[in-house]
Amino acid sequence: MSYLIIGVVLLIVIGPLLAILPNERQRQQARMRAAARAAGINVSITNIEDPDPDPERYVTASGRLVERKLPVTAWGRPRKRPRDWRSRPQPIWAFARVSGAAEAGLPPGWSEVVSVDGEDIAALRELVTDALAGLPEDVVQVGEEGFVVSVYWREKDEETFDTVAGFLQDAAGVGVYTPPGDASTDDY
């Protein structure tokens, strides 16, 4: 009987400790995030407005509407900016995955949420629209604001790391400003 009591006490003490250990998916996400940080990518967990909301998902049982916030992980890569960046328009753009979307010049399922705007953005727009079709299915939105190119996604597959990191590297590397006489830049 005393062994049974000792066993139950040990289970009560050890059980909660085992419950807080990360599962396989959480360990996978931690590995991906560490690799992303090592590659110079900023990683943060954030909420964005759901670009493709299911109307029933954002209604409570009492019929009250709730905010259309979608929890995602944001991977961001800073863009080099020119010395006179304060006097120039900042590049800003966003594309979102929307079921049933069919916009001209974009892959099926993608929609332009914020028009590509900036000083010299033709090369950037071409690169982004060509790359959208190759992004993983769990990418919800891509965009740029404040000189940071971001991918908002759910990090479901470790094999897609190179695709997302490559997209961020390529998009952040595209020149979006007409260089002044000296073409000097500051790292962000």
SULRAPE-V122343 format. One line per field, one symbol per residue. psi: psi as a letter, one per 40 degrees, with the letter a starting at -180 (. if undefined). A space follows every 10 residues. Layout:
psi->???
This chain:
psi->dddddddddd ddddddddde iiaddddddd ddddddddee hhhihihihh egihdddfhi deehhiighh hihhhihiii iidfddeihi hhihhihhhe hgiheiihei ihdhihhadg eddddddddd eddeiidehd iiahhffhhi hhiefdhdee dddddddddd ddehheihia defiiii.
